[in-house]
Amino acid sequence: MVKSPPGCIVSYGRGEDVVTHRTSLWPGRSALRRWPTLRGALRLGCGLLLLCWLLLSQASAEVRVLPLGPAEVHELVGSAWFHQASQPRQPIRRGMKLSDTPWLETAAGARLELRFADGTILRLGENTQVTLFPSDRRLWLSLGKALVVSDHTTGGLSVLSDLVSLLPEGTSYLTEAKAGPDGKTLASVTVTVIEGVVCACPVTNSSPDAQPTRDTLVLPGEQMIVRDPTQRPKPQMIQIKTFVESAPLWIGFASKLPERRWIPINIDNQRRGILEGRNSRLRREIFWKRPAHAPVPPLKKFVEQAAPPRVNYDFPE
């Protein structure tokens, strides 16, 4: 008996009684070259497995959401306040821990940095109003600027507004909401991505007669300005190096942000002129396979308590 690896010719017996045949456990390299149909089937199967894995990973990420927990006030410049339901406005002080969906507000010239237990960092600029929802890993941006720095393994921190829902995938990105002329609605929401990916998803408070809005992915070194909740303009490229060297929410604090592995890589790719092409290739080859994200329902925003009603009684004489 002659031993041979699978996929090769094997002979049994001696002398005139030798029987020769090919093993069928697994075809060798020569067999794969002769069977292009089998190679194509294997490639198709691997592609389907990869696509299923991407879909399942996205679905599981949407279901399993780890709460942020309380936010610690790590740094504060100027004045800031927090509101809670049925309570008056209270000043924010360094070292405080905020939870229970507070509504935060910063004064003119103020800057606020919040740090969560999983390493997520939230920085707010001046004249900013946000509502925190730690259990959902989301915040509602009513006005102003918010910088989010988070790791892809923690789930990130989403920023929602009346115009667009920004769902990140472990991303460092800046959002800015500008008020309209009436002071009650938003004129625009700008998102600038430094690393990672942010999905500009539709919101459900759009007009019921409007056409469904397609998701738009904003990739590193890109900026998108949304002025209409039913439209998604094409993202434009910005210089990452200029941003990290001049943006007030990036460099305007005493404590530096943690080192991010992909930021210097993105800066180098942009310097070499390959970042824009890489983003286009990712959209063309990877992200187009992902299913559209369902519209994100608006969160229950905190409404500041009004003054108690005043009742006048008129008694007849």
Backbone bond lengths (Angstrom), bond angles and torsions (degrees), N, CA, C in turn:
res aa  C-N    CA-C-N  psi(-1)  N-CA   C-N-CA  omega(-1)  CA-C   N-CA-C  phi
1 M - - - 1.462 - - 1.532 109.12 -
2 V 1.317 116.50 134.64 1.459 121.92 -179.79 1.520 108.45 -111.31
3 K 1.341 117.59 122.28 1.452 121.44 178.41 1.519 110.22 -83.08
4 S 1.320 114.85 144.71 1.467 119.97 -179.05 1.512 108.78 -151.72
5 P 1.307 118.73 149.43 1.475 120.89 179.16 1.506 111.16 -66.97
6 P 1.351 117.97 159.36 1.474 120.92 179.65 1.521 111.16 -60.08
7 G 1.313 114.04 146.16 1.442 119.91 178.27 1.514 113.28 89.86
8 C 1.347 119.32 4.88 1.460 122.25 180.00 1.531 109.46 -119.32
9 I 1.336 115.20 172.07 1.468 121.04 179.78 1.521 109.49 -76.71
10 V 1.328 117.35 132.68 1.460 123.34 -178.95 1.520 108.75 -122.20
11 S 1.329 117.42 136.43 1.464 123.11 179.74 1.521 109.02 -118.15
12 Y 1.328 115.85 138.94 1.462 122.90 177.71 1.525 109.05 -124.20
13 G 1.357 115.87 149.36 1.464 120.85 174.84 1.512 112.67 97.69
14 R 1.349 113.83 -177.11 1.462 121.16 -179.13 1.528 109.54 -136.23
15 G 1.302 114.04 152.01 1.450 119.45 174.82 1.521 112.71 60.68
16 E 1.367 114.81 -128.53 1.457 119.48 -176.33 1.521 112.83 -77.91
17 D 1.337 119.00 -10.71 1.462 121.54 -176.48 1.535 112.49 -96.88
18 V 1.323 118.71 23.75 1.462 121.62 -179.68 1.523 109.44 -73.79
19 V 1.326 114.93 129.62 1.471 121.87 176.54 1.528 107.52 -114.69
20 T 1.300 117.23 127.00 1.470 122.89 -177.14 1.519 109.82 -120.92
21 H 1.328 116.59 130.23 1.462 120.63 175.70 1.520 108.27 -156.07
22 R 1.334 116.40 166.29 1.460 122.29 -179.80 1.527 109.73 -92.35
23 T 1.350 115.25 135.73 1.458 118.45 177.23 1.526 109.58 -70.18
24 S 1.332 115.76 151.90 1.471 120.97 -176.34 1.515 113.14 -115.49
25 L 1.365 117.20 14.77 1.456 118.29 -179.43 1.522 111.09 -65.97
26 W 1.305 117.54 -46.37 1.467 121.51 178.85 1.516 107.87 -161.74
27 P 1.298 118.96 133.51 1.458 120.92 -177.54 1.516 111.20 -71.51
28 G 1.316 115.71 144.18 1.450 121.26 176.86 1.505 111.79 -78.84
29 R 1.355 115.89 -174.21 1.447 120.64 -177.42 1.534 111.42 -65.15
30 S 1.322 115.82 -38.41 1.463 118.39 179.85 1.522 110.95 -63.96
31 A 1.349 116.26 -35.94 1.458 119.21 179.54 1.518 110.76 -68.59
32 L 1.339 117.13 -37.27 1.457 119.80 179.16 1.523 110.91 -65.87
33 R 1.342 115.79 -35.06 1.453 117.99 177.42 1.521 111.46 -66.54
34 R 1.335 116.49 -32.08 1.465 120.21 -178.22 1.521 112.14 -83.22
35 W 1.336 116.90 -15.10 1.474 119.75 -176.41 1.526 109.65 -119.35
36 P 1.320 118.31 77.58 1.471 119.60 179.28 1.521 112.24 -62.60
37 T 1.334 117.47 -27.61 1.462 119.73 179.07 1.527 110.68 -64.46
38 L 1.334 117.22 -40.70 1.452 120.81 178.91 1.518 111.30 -66.10
39 R 1.327 117.14 -40.34 1.466 119.73 178.32 1.517 111.06 -63.10
40 G 1.320 116.56 -41.13 1.462 119.47 177.86 1.513 112.33 -63.92
41 A 1.338 116.31 -38.58 1.467 119.85 178.64 1.525 111.02 -66.02
42 L 1.337 116.97 -39.18 1.456 120.26 178.54 1.523 111.15 -64.80
43 R 1.331 116.06 -42.27 1.463 119.16 178.79 1.523 110.87 -64.64
44 L 1.321 117.01 -41.14 1.454 120.49 179.11 1.525 111.03 -63.51
45 G 1.346 116.09 -41.66 1.456 119.37 179.03 1.515 112.11 -63.94
46 C 1.339 117.04 -41.37 1.468 120.03 178.19 1.523 110.76 -64.47
47 G 1.334 116.57 -39.60 1.458 119.62 178.30 1.516 112.19 -63.97
48 L 1.345 117.08 -41.18 1.459 120.21 178.32 1.520 111.65 -65.74
49 L 1.332 116.83 -39.35 1.463 119.92 177.58 1.525 111.09 -62.87
50 L 1.347 116.88 -41.52 1.456 120.57 179.06 1.518 111.17 -64.42
51 L 1.338 117.31 -42.08 1.462 120.75 179.31 1.529 110.90 -64.45
52 C 1.336 117.29 -42.21 1.464 120.62 177.82 1.520 111.06 -62.50
53 W 1.321 116.53 -38.95 1.460 119.62 179.13 1.521 111.36 -64.06
54 L 1.349 117.36 -41.22 1.456 120.52 178.15 1.523 111.40 -63.17
55 L 1.334 116.78 -42.94 1.461 120.37 -178.92 1.520 110.97 -66.26
56 L 1.338 116.79 -43.16 1.460 119.95 -179.12 1.518 111.71 -67.97
57 S 1.345 116.38 -37.48 1.462 118.86 179.43 1.515 111.23 -65.96
58 Q 1.356 116.47 -37.35 1.463 118.37 177.95 1.525 110.79 -68.40
59 A 1.315 117.29 -41.18 1.465 119.71 179.68 1.519 111.40 -64.56
60 S 1.340 116.51 -41.44 1.457 118.42 179.87 1.512 111.50 -67.52
61 A 1.359 116.64 -33.25 1.460 119.17 178.30 1.506 111.50 -66.58
62 E 1.339 117.01 -30.75 1.449 119.80 179.72 1.530 111.98 -77.44
63 V 1.333 117.07 -27.25 1.455 119.88 -176.91 1.515 111.16 -85.21
64 R 1.335 117.04 -48.20 1.452 120.86 -176.70 1.538 109.04 -89.23
65 V 1.293 116.99 103.39 1.456 122.69 179.89 1.515 108.23 -117.32
66 L 1.315 116.76 117.23 1.450 121.56 177.86 1.520 108.75 -85.07
67 P 1.320 118.87 128.14 1.466 120.49 -178.10 1.520 111.39 -66.06
68 L 1.329 115.20 152.29 1.458 120.60 179.03 1.525 111.91 -73.94
69 G 1.311 116.00 -33.62 1.454 119.05 -174.19 1.514 110.64 82.69
70 P 1.323 117.51 -173.31 1.465 120.29 -178.33 1.522 111.90 -67.25
71 A 1.330 115.24 151.02 1.467 122.06 178.28 1.518 109.30 -102.39
72 E 1.314 116.84 131.11 1.458 121.94 177.99 1.523 109.77 -96.47
73 V 1.317 115.94 132.62 1.466 121.06 177.74 1.526 107.61 -75.90
74 H 1.326 115.70 103.05 1.461 120.77 -175.25 1.520 111.86 -85.77
75 E 1.342 116.49 -33.73 1.467 119.79 -179.19 1.525 108.95 -154.26
76 L 1.317 115.89 142.93 1.462 121.62 179.83 1.515 109.40 -145.55
77 V 1.327 115.48 126.68 1.468 122.70 174.83 1.521 106.62 -120.06
78 G 1.318 118.33 121.98 1.452 121.22 -176.83 1.521 111.23 88.31
79 S 1.329 114.80 -154.22 1.467 120.70 -175.48 1.518 110.80 -112.22
80 A 1.331 115.30 143.43 1.463 122.15 176.48 1.520 107.64 -150.11
81 W 1.328 115.99 154.49 1.460 121.36 -177.45 1.522 109.79 -136.10
82 F 1.326 114.99 159.65 1.461 120.32 172.37 1.514 108.97 -130.23
83 H 1.332 114.65 147.03 1.458 122.23 178.71 1.520 108.09 -118.70
84 Q 1.286 115.99 149.55 1.454 122.79 169.81 1.521 108.63 -136.60
85 A 1.304 115.03 156.97 1.462 118.98 -175.91 1.529 110.91 -56.90
86 S 1.309 115.62 134.42 1.478 123.78 176.36 1.516 112.69 63.36
87 Q 1.343 116.69 23.30 1.455 119.98 177.93 1.523 109.14 -133.47
88 P 1.320 117.99 148.71 1.464 120.28 178.11 1.517 111.44 -71.83
89 R 1.322 115.88 165.39 1.461 121.21 178.41 1.516 110.55 -67.26
90 Q 1.347 115.63 135.66 1.454 120.56 -177.28 1.525 109.59 -126.66
91 P 1.323 117.40 145.32 1.472 119.54 -179.65 1.530 111.84 -72.50
92 I 1.309 115.02 148.80 1.469 121.94 177.32 1.523 108.35 -93.92
93 R 1.342 115.60 136.25 1.464 121.36 177.95 1.525 109.20 -125.97
94 R 1.293 114.58 153.68 1.462 120.09 -179.56 1.524 109.84 -63.73
95 G 1.344 115.62 137.13 1.455 121.50 -178.93 1.510 114.18 94.21
96 M 1.331 117.91 -10.24 1.462 120.55 178.90 1.523 110.45 -70.18
97 K 1.318 116.05 157.15 1.461 122.57 173.54 1.522 108.49 -117.80
98 L 1.332 114.88 125.38 1.457 121.53 -175.58 1.518 109.50 -109.78
99 S 1.322 115.72 136.26 1.467 121.55 177.92 1.520 108.31 -153.17
100 D 1.321 116.40 -167.50 1.468 122.12 176.13 1.518 112.31 59.09
101 T 1.329 116.01 46.57 1.472 123.87 175.63 1.527 112.83 44.58
102 P 1.331 118.64 60.95 1.462 118.55 178.12 1.526 111.62 -79.49
103 W 1.306 115.16 156.28 1.453 122.45 173.10 1.515 107.24 -98.82
104 L 1.342 117.22 121.83 1.453 122.86 -175.10 1.521 110.13 -105.92
105 E 1.313 115.57 145.63 1.467 121.70 179.89 1.519 108.86 -144.30
106 T 1.328 116.70 134.08 1.458 121.83 176.82 1.520 109.80 -112.09
107 A 1.337 115.71 149.65 1.453 121.27 -179.56 1.525 110.19 -86.36
108 A 1.330 116.10 176.95 1.461 121.27 176.81 1.525 109.45 -64.28
109 G 1.339 116.03 133.62 1.459 121.65 -179.56 1.514 114.55 78.03
110 A 1.335 118.64 5.43 1.473 121.41 -176.85 1.526 110.78 -94.88
111 R 1.324 114.76 156.54 1.472 122.95 174.56 1.521 107.39 -141.36
112 L 1.321 115.40 139.99 1.472 120.74 -175.93 1.518 109.19 -136.11
113 E 1.349 115.50 134.76 1.467 120.67 176.87 1.524 109.14 -122.78
114 L 1.337 114.99 125.82 1.457 122.31 176.22 1.517 108.93 -113.56
115 R 1.342 115.71 139.39 1.464 120.96 178.21 1.526 108.77 -126.03
116 F 1.331 114.70 135.80 1.454 121.56 -179.40 1.526 109.66 -104.66
117 A 1.342 115.39 166.52 1.462 120.40 -173.30 1.525 112.43 -64.36
118 D 1.342 118.69 -30.16 1.459 120.72 -178.18 1.517 113.21 -84.93
119 G 1.337 118.18 5.25 1.458 121.90 179.11 1.511 114.71 97.39
120 T 1.327 118.79 -6.64 1.452 121.64 177.68 1.524 110.21 -64.92
121 I 1.330 116.05 135.87 1.464 122.27 -178.32 1.525 108.58 -120.10
122 L 1.325 115.85 134.46 1.463 122.35 176.46 1.525 107.96 -126.16
123 R 1.339 115.82 122.27 1.456 121.48 177.54 1.530 109.27 -116.40
124 L 1.320 115.84 132.87 1.457 122.18 -179.02 1.520 109.25 -115.30
125 G 1.346 115.68 138.05 1.452 121.34 177.34 1.520 111.77 -88.21
126 E 1.300 115.31 -169.77 1.459 120.37 -178.56 1.524 111.13 -72.74
127 N 1.335 115.32 154.52 1.466 122.62 177.65 1.536 111.51 50.67
128 T 1.316 115.52 46.02 1.464 121.65 -177.74 1.520 109.67 -113.02
129 Q 1.318 115.89 141.20 1.462 122.62 178.04 1.529 108.53 -130.73
130 V 1.328 116.18 120.61 1.462 121.38 179.41 1.519 108.84 -137.23
131 T 1.326 114.85 158.98 1.462 121.84 173.13 1.519 108.04 -121.37
132 L 1.321 117.55 124.44 1.463 122.16 -178.34 1.527 110.76 -88.09
133 F 1.335 115.58 137.51 1.463 123.11 172.48 1.535 107.25 -128.33
134 P 1.333 118.00 77.03 1.468 120.65 -173.08 1.528 113.62 -59.83
135 S 1.333 117.84 -36.88 1.464 119.31 -177.33 1.522 112.33 -66.16
136 D 1.345 118.31 -25.59 1.459 122.49 178.73 1.521 112.97 -100.31
137 R 1.335 117.59 -0.39 1.465 122.43 -176.09 1.526 110.56 55.16
138 R 1.315 115.59 45.90 1.458 120.90 -178.96 1.523 109.62 -141.45
139 L 1.328 114.68 158.94 1.455 120.75 171.51 1.521 108.24 -140.94
140 W 1.325 114.05 151.60 1.455 120.66 178.14 1.528 107.80 -103.20
141 L 1.341 115.26 121.08 1.457 121.38 -179.32 1.521 108.88 -96.20
142 S 1.326 116.06 109.18 1.460 120.77 178.84 1.520 112.05 -88.98
143 L 1.333 116.56 -33.02 1.463 120.52 -177.47 1.515 108.48 -168.54
144 G 1.340 115.93 148.42 1.450 120.80 172.87 1.520 114.18 97.58
145 K 1.347 115.15 -159.25 1.462 122.35 -174.90 1.524 110.76 -117.90
146 A 1.343 114.76 142.64 1.465 121.44 177.19 1.517 108.79 -140.76
147 L 1.325 116.67 126.77 1.463 122.77 177.01 1.517 108.56 -107.68
148 V 1.329 117.19 126.91 1.460 123.61 -179.87 1.519 108.73 -113.26
149 V 1.319 117.10 128.11 1.462 123.15 174.87 1.518 106.70 -126.32
150 S 1.346 116.81 115.88 1.459 120.58 -175.21 1.515 109.60 -147.60
151 D 1.327 115.89 158.78 1.455 122.38 179.29 1.513 110.00 -93.96
152 H 1.354 116.40 150.71 1.468 120.05 -175.96 1.528 112.11 -69.65
153 T 1.322 118.23 -18.08 1.461 120.01 -178.25 1.530 112.69 -83.91
154 T 1.335 117.97 -10.42 1.458 120.24 -175.82 1.520 113.50 -99.22
155 G 1.313 118.44 -18.02 1.459 120.61 -179.97 1.500 114.76 108.32
156 G 1.340 119.00 -11.18 1.446 121.38 175.72 1.516 113.13 73.94
157 L 1.313 114.70 -171.39 1.465 122.65 179.53 1.515 107.81 -139.44
158 S 1.320 116.91 117.48 1.464 122.33 -177.09 1.523 110.20 -85.24
159 V 1.333 115.18 149.31 1.456 122.59 177.61 1.521 107.78 -120.55
160 L 1.331 116.11 118.98 1.461 121.69 -179.52 1.519 110.02 -110.29
161 S 1.333 115.06 152.64 1.459 121.10 178.35 1.521 108.42 -155.31
162 D 1.338 115.55 -179.29 1.454 120.12 179.89 1.526 112.52 -71.12
163 L 1.341 117.60 -22.78 1.461 120.90 -174.66 1.518 113.47 -98.40
164 V 1.329 117.66 -33.60 1.459 119.98 -174.13 1.519 108.95 -158.30
165 S 1.336 115.67 151.20 1.464 123.06 173.61 1.516 108.35 -107.72
166 L 1.319 117.23 120.36 1.461 122.41 -177.02 1.519 108.78 -104.09
167 L 1.343 115.59 108.65 1.462 121.79 -178.14 1.525 108.24 -109.78
168 P 1.323 118.01 110.35 1.466 120.40 -177.03 1.517 112.21 -89.86
169 E 1.314 114.29 167.84 1.460 122.26 172.88 1.518 107.34 -124.26
170 G 1.322 115.38 75.51 1.450 120.69 -179.08 1.509 111.20 60.24
171 T 1.321 117.66 72.41 1.451 120.95 -164.73 1.512 111.90 -134.66
172 S 1.331 115.45 151.50 1.454 122.73 167.24 1.525 107.25 -103.37
173 Y 1.329 116.01 114.90 1.456 118.52 -176.63 1.520 109.84 -151.68
174 L 1.337 115.23 156.62 1.457 122.90 -178.47 1.521 108.98 -115.78
175 T 1.330 116.78 135.33 1.458 121.73 175.35 1.524 108.75 -122.43
176 E 1.326 115.09 145.39 1.458 121.55 178.00 1.516 109.04 -138.76
177 A 1.328 116.69 126.07 1.455 122.82 178.41 1.515 108.60 -112.76
178 K 1.335 115.99 123.46 1.460 121.75 179.73 1.520 109.44 -108.50
179 A 1.327 115.83 136.62 1.454 121.12 -178.87 1.519 111.17 -77.18
180 G 1.333 115.02 151.38 1.444 120.74 177.52 1.518 111.95 -79.68
181 P 1.337 117.70 -179.59 1.471 120.99 -178.76 1.525 113.17 -60.12
182 D 1.336 117.06 -31.49 1.458 118.91 -178.51 1.518 113.15 -79.88
183 G 1.324 117.79 -11.06 1.450 121.51 -179.96 1.512 114.76 76.78
184 K 1.331 118.23 -0.68 1.460 121.58 -177.62 1.526 112.64 -110.50
185 T 1.308 117.52 -25.82 1.464 122.12 179.39 1.521 109.62 -114.18
186 L 1.338 115.60 166.08 1.455 120.95 179.61 1.527 110.31 -92.56
187 A 1.326 114.60 136.14 1.460 119.80 174.95 1.515 111.27 -83.75
188 S 1.337 117.67 -35.97 1.463 120.82 -178.36 1.514 109.83 -162.74
189 V 1.325 114.72 156.80 1.461 123.12 171.67 1.523 107.25 -130.05
190 T 1.329 116.27 123.94 1.464 122.16 -178.13 1.521 109.33 -110.24
191 V 1.328 116.42 133.20 1.456 121.54 176.09 1.523 108.57 -122.81
192 T 1.333 115.51 131.08 1.463 122.96 179.41 1.523 107.63 -124.62
193 V 1.328 116.80 121.00 1.468 122.15 -175.01 1.534 108.97 -102.59
194 I 1.321 115.79 127.72 1.455 121.81 178.29 1.523 110.84 -98.16
195 E 1.315 117.36 -38.58 1.461 121.90 175.83 1.520 108.33 -150.34
196 G 1.330 115.68 156.62 1.451 120.40 178.93 1.524 112.46 81.57
197 V 1.328 114.99 -155.89 1.462 122.15 -176.19 1.516 109.01 -136.48
198 V 1.333 116.25 139.55 1.461 122.24 174.40 1.516 108.06 -124.87
199 C 1.339 116.31 128.29 1.462 121.86 177.06 1.514 108.77 -93.50
200 A 1.338 116.46 118.02 1.465 121.72 173.99 1.522 107.33 -86.06
201 C 1.324 115.95 95.14 1.457 122.22 -171.73 1.531 110.36 -99.09
202 P 1.331 117.04 158.99 1.465 120.07 -179.67 1.523 111.75 -73.87
203 V 1.321 115.13 162.84 1.454 122.37 175.90 1.523 108.17 -114.40
204 T 1.326 115.81 156.06 1.464 119.67 -174.76 1.512 113.38 -87.88
205 N 1.335 117.93 -5.16 1.451 118.56 -179.55 1.519 112.29 -91.27
206 S 1.348 116.21 18.48 1.456 119.58 176.21 1.523 109.64 -76.89
207 S 1.321 116.26 173.32 1.457 120.74 179.66 1.517 110.26 -63.99
208 P 1.341 118.71 135.74 1.477 119.73 -178.65 1.520 113.05 -66.07
209 D 1.337 118.02 -21.65 1.457 121.04 179.88 1.520 113.23 -86.49
210 A 1.325 117.52 -7.85 1.457 120.67 -177.06 1.527 110.39 -76.35
211 Q 1.326 115.25 153.62 1.454 120.99 177.45 1.527 109.57 -70.77
212 P 1.339 117.50 147.06 1.470 119.32 179.32 1.524 111.35 -61.08
213 T 1.326 115.61 138.04 1.451 121.74 -177.96 1.520 109.95 -87.90
214 R 1.323 116.34 130.67 1.453 121.85 179.06 1.521 110.12 -80.27
215 D 1.325 116.26 142.29 1.458 120.28 176.17 1.530 110.39 -59.56
216 T 1.317 114.90 147.18 1.455 121.21 173.10 1.517 107.98 -128.50
217 L 1.319 116.73 127.67 1.455 121.77 179.91 1.521 109.01 -94.85
218 V 1.328 115.53 128.75 1.455 122.31 177.34 1.525 106.84 -105.70
219 L 1.327 116.27 120.44 1.460 122.75 -172.52 1.529 110.47 -105.82
220 P 1.340 118.34 175.11 1.465 120.51 -175.78 1.524 112.73 -55.98
221 G 1.334 114.80 137.08 1.453 120.41 179.18 1.513 113.99 78.62
222 E 1.328 117.75 14.99 1.463 121.10 -178.42 1.522 110.68 -118.84
223 Q 1.323 114.49 152.64 1.461 122.06 178.97 1.525 109.03 -135.80
224 M 1.316 116.47 137.49 1.457 121.34 179.52 1.524 109.13 -132.77
225 I 1.325 115.98 135.92 1.462 122.80 179.22 1.528 107.97 -113.53
226 V 1.334 116.21 117.46 1.462 122.54 -178.29 1.526 108.18 -103.38
227 R 1.328 115.59 122.28 1.467 121.45 177.43 1.526 112.21 -115.44
228 D 1.311 116.84 -16.17 1.463 121.97 -178.70 1.527 107.82 -130.95
229 P 1.338 119.05 126.20 1.468 119.32 -178.71 1.512 113.88 -65.10
230 T 1.315 119.43 -14.82 1.461 121.82 -179.23 1.520 112.67 -98.15
231 Q 1.319 118.43 0.60 1.463 121.52 -177.61 1.520 110.04 -130.60
232 R 1.332 115.28 147.55 1.450 122.10 177.45 1.529 108.56 -127.83
233 P 1.326 117.50 103.93 1.464 119.20 178.89 1.524 111.67 -68.92
234 K 1.307 116.04 162.68 1.461 121.04 179.75 1.526 109.53 -71.14
235 P 1.333 119.06 131.39 1.468 120.71 177.56 1.530 111.24 -62.62
236 Q 1.322 115.22 145.93 1.453 122.47 178.53 1.529 109.79 -111.98
237 M 1.334 116.22 148.72 1.459 120.89 -179.34 1.530 110.79 -77.72
238 I 1.329 115.08 142.97 1.470 122.50 173.18 1.534 107.83 -129.24
239 Q 1.326 117.17 164.11 1.452 121.90 179.66 1.533 109.65 -87.00
240 I 1.337 116.67 113.28 1.459 120.92 -178.48 1.529 110.83 -64.35
241 K 1.330 116.84 -41.61 1.467 120.70 -177.84 1.526 110.66 -60.70
242 T 1.332 117.10 -42.30 1.463 120.54 178.26 1.523 111.12 -64.48
243 F 1.317 116.52 -37.94 1.464 120.48 -178.94 1.521 111.15 -64.66
244 V 1.336 117.74 -50.79 1.467 120.37 -175.40 1.522 111.94 -71.81
245 E 1.334 117.99 -12.34 1.459 120.32 178.41 1.530 112.91 -100.02
246 S 1.343 118.01 -9.51 1.459 119.00 -174.51 1.524 114.58 -134.92
247 A 1.337 119.73 -18.54 1.462 120.82 -176.38 1.528 110.03 -65.69
248 P 1.340 119.11 126.23 1.473 120.32 -177.81 1.527 113.76 -58.93
249 L 1.331 117.99 -38.01 1.462 118.93 -179.41 1.527 111.94 -74.62
250 W 1.317 118.16 -12.10 1.466 120.77 178.24 1.519 111.81 -92.91
251 I 1.340 117.48 -39.07 1.472 120.89 -174.68 1.526 112.97 -117.76
252 G 1.335 118.48 -3.56 1.459 120.44 -173.25 1.509 115.32 -87.83
253 F 1.325 118.55 23.23 1.464 121.91 179.51 1.516 109.38 -123.04
254 A 1.329 115.45 155.39 1.466 119.71 -179.89 1.527 111.03 -67.92
255 S 1.332 117.32 -38.30 1.471 120.98 178.98 1.524 109.71 -89.87
256 K 1.299 115.58 134.73 1.453 120.98 -179.93 1.526 110.42 -80.97
257 L 1.309 114.85 153.73 1.454 119.74 175.94 1.524 110.12 -73.09
258 P 1.330 118.21 150.85 1.476 120.06 177.23 1.520 111.43 -60.11
259 E 1.327 115.02 152.28 1.460 120.04 178.32 1.531 109.87 -64.17
260 R 1.312 115.75 131.54 1.456 121.94 179.47 1.528 108.78 -111.22
261 R 1.325 116.82 124.59 1.467 121.20 -172.72 1.517 112.55 -63.00
262 W 1.333 117.47 -39.06 1.454 119.92 -171.22 1.523 113.25 -84.75
263 I 1.328 118.33 -16.91 1.463 118.47 -177.93 1.527 111.82 -64.86
264 P 1.346 120.91 -51.32 1.483 118.46 177.07 1.523 112.68 -62.47
265 I 1.335 117.10 -30.96 1.465 119.04 177.22 1.528 110.26 -66.64
266 N 1.341 116.73 -43.46 1.462 119.98 178.42 1.525 111.64 -65.07
267 I 1.331 116.73 -38.22 1.469 119.96 177.77 1.517 110.38 -63.55
268 D 1.331 117.11 -42.88 1.462 120.48 179.11 1.533 111.35 -66.62
269 N 1.322 117.26 -41.06 1.468 119.43 177.52 1.522 111.51 -63.55
270 Q 1.328 116.40 -36.37 1.463 118.87 177.96 1.524 110.96 -70.60
271 R 1.312 117.49 -37.26 1.467 120.53 176.82 1.522 111.32 -62.86
272 R 1.320 116.16 -37.26 1.465 120.80 179.41 1.521 113.02 -81.11
273 G 1.340 117.08 -6.19 1.460 120.79 176.41 1.513 114.61 79.43
274 I 1.334 117.91 25.45 1.463 119.86 -177.38 1.523 112.19 -116.47
275 L 1.342 118.34 -4.64 1.465 119.75 -176.31 1.525 111.10 -68.81
276 E 1.325 118.19 -42.88 1.462 120.29 -178.83 1.522 111.01 -63.86
277 G 1.339 117.23 -41.07 1.462 120.00 177.05 1.517 112.29 -66.09
278 R 1.326 116.55 -35.81 1.464 119.87 177.47 1.521 110.39 -64.45
279 N 1.329 117.33 -42.94 1.458 120.04 178.40 1.523 111.44 -61.72
280 S 1.324 116.99 -42.33 1.472 120.08 178.60 1.520 111.12 -63.68
281 R 1.331 116.85 -38.08 1.465 119.83 -179.77 1.525 110.67 -68.23
282 L 1.328 117.56 -38.63 1.462 120.13 177.65 1.522 111.12 -63.09
283 R 1.317 116.83 -42.08 1.468 119.28 177.66 1.521 111.10 -64.08
284 R 1.313 116.72 -39.81 1.464 121.14 -174.62 1.519 112.46 -75.97
285 E 1.331 118.42 -35.37 1.457 120.87 -170.95 1.521 114.27 -105.97
286 I 1.327 118.14 -24.48 1.462 120.75 -173.31 1.518 112.08 -116.74
287 F 1.316 117.18 -60.25 1.450 120.70 -166.64 1.520 113.56 -73.40
288 W 1.338 118.00 -19.96 1.463 118.17 179.76 1.524 111.15 -69.08
289 K 1.322 118.28 -19.07 1.464 121.39 -179.57 1.530 112.24 -78.54
290 R 1.300 117.23 -16.79 1.457 119.59 -175.65 1.520 110.56 -76.78
291 P 1.329 117.67 139.47 1.472 119.75 178.77 1.518 111.44 -67.76
292 A 1.324 115.77 154.51 1.461 120.95 179.68 1.525 110.23 -65.26
293 H 1.313 116.12 142.90 1.454 120.92 179.43 1.526 109.35 -79.10
294 A 1.300 115.75 139.46 1.465 119.92 178.10 1.520 109.73 -66.38
295 P 1.343 118.10 148.28 1.466 120.25 176.93 1.528 111.39 -55.74
296 V 1.318 115.39 138.67 1.461 120.95 -176.69 1.524 108.75 -90.26
297 P 1.313 118.31 120.08 1.468 119.23 178.90 1.514 110.58 -67.86
298 P 1.330 117.59 143.29 1.469 119.63 179.20 1.515 110.94 -66.35
299 L 1.318 115.45 139.92 1.446 120.23 178.43 1.525 109.97 -74.63
300 K 1.313 115.66 159.05 1.461 120.98 178.10 1.523 108.68 -73.76
301 K 1.309 114.37 100.28 1.456 119.49 -176.19 1.529 111.19 -71.52
302 F 1.308 114.49 147.33 1.458 119.60 177.54 1.526 108.76 -75.60
303 V 1.299 116.71 131.44 1.453 122.68 178.51 1.518 108.48 -110.01
304 E 1.312 115.61 125.90 1.459 119.63 -178.61 1.523 109.79 -62.40
305 Q 1.317 114.18 136.39 1.447 119.08 -177.97 1.524 110.75 -66.61
306 A 1.340 115.75 131.73 1.458 120.06 178.59 1.530 109.81 -79.40
307 A 1.312 114.72 166.43 1.468 119.65 178.49 1.522 109.46 -66.19
308 P 1.307 118.03 149.70 1.472 119.77 -179.16 1.529 110.39 -61.18
309 P 1.310 117.17 145.21 1.467 119.62 -178.24 1.527 111.37 -66.74
310 R 1.305 113.30 149.31 1.469 120.14 179.11 1.525 108.34 -109.44
311 V 1.322 116.57 125.03 1.454 121.72 -176.06 1.523 109.41 -114.61
312 N 1.312 116.89 127.71 1.454 123.01 175.90 1.528 110.07 -107.79
313 Y 1.307 115.98 129.22 1.459 121.24 -179.95 1.530 109.08 -105.07
314 D 1.283 114.83 129.93 1.465 120.62 176.02 1.540 108.54 -108.74
315 F 1.328 116.43 116.45 1.451 121.55 -178.88 1.548 109.36 -100.83
316 P 1.299 116.81 133.48 1.473 117.70 177.69 1.511 110.99 -67.58
317 E 1.296 115.40 147.97 1.471 119.60 179.93 1.531 111.82 -75.54
